[in-house]
Amino acid sequence: MSNAWNQTHRMKRLVEGPMTTPEYNEWYIRSVR
């Protein structure tokens, strides 16, 4: 993968934050059910 793509992906992860982590997704799914 290109370095530019990695930088963009990293910044996107920084902006989205922990809300995109699998742990958060699991907790969210459990809380919704």
C-alpha distances in whole Angstrom, upper triangle without the diagonal:
4,7,9,7,7,11,12,11,13,16,16,17,19,21,21,22,23,24,21,22,23,26,27,26,29,31,31,32,35,36,36,38
4,5,5,6,9,10,11,12,15,15,17,19,20,21,22,24,25,22,23,25,28,28,28,31,33,33,34,37,38,38,40
4,5,5,6,9,10,10,12,14,15,16,18,20,21,23,24,22,23,25,27,28,28,31,33,32,34,36,37,38,40
4,5,5,6,9,10,11,12,14,15,17,18,20,22,23,21,22,25,28,27,28,31,32,32,33,36,37,37,39
4,5,5,6,8,10,10,12,14,15,16,18,20,21,18,20,22,25,25,24,27,29,29,30,33,34,34,36
4,5,5,6,9,10,10,12,14,15,16,18,19,17,18,20,23,23,23,26,28,27,29,31,32,33,35
4,5,5,6,9,10,10,12,14,15,18,19,17,18,21,23,23,24,27,28,28,30,32,33,33,36
4,5,5,6,9,10,11,12,14,17,18,16,17,20,23,22,22,26,27,26,28,31,31,31,34
4,5,5,6,9,10,10,12,14,15,13,14,17,19,19,19,22,24,23,25,28,28,28,31
4,5,5,6,9,10,10,13,14,12,13,17,19,18,19,22,23,23,25,28,28,28,31
4,5,5,6,9,10,13,14,13,15,18,20,19,20,23,24,23,25,28,28,28,31
4,5,5,6,8,11,12,10,13,16,18,17,17,21,22,20,22,25,25,25,28
4,5,5,6,8,9,8,9,13,15,14,15,18,19,18,20,23,23,24,26
4,6,5,8,10,10,11,15,16,15,17,20,20,20,22,24,24,25,28
4,5,9,10,10,13,16,17,15,17,20,20,19,22,24,23,24,27
4,7,6,7,9,13,14,12,13,16,17,15,18,20,20,20,23
4,5,6,8,12,12,10,12,15,15,15,18,20,19,20,23
4,5,5,9,9,7,9,12,12,12,15,17,16,18,21
4,6,8,9,6,7,11,10,9,12,14,14,15,18
4,7,8,7,7,10,11,11,13,15,16,16,19
4,5,5,6,9,10,11,12,14,15,17,19
4,5,5,6,9,10,10,12,14,15,17
4,5,5,6,9,10,11,12,14,16
4,5,5,6,9,10,10,12,14
4,5,5,6,9,10,10,12
4,5,5,6,9,10,11
4,6,5,6,9,10
4,5,5,6,9
4,6,5,6
4,5,5
4,6
4
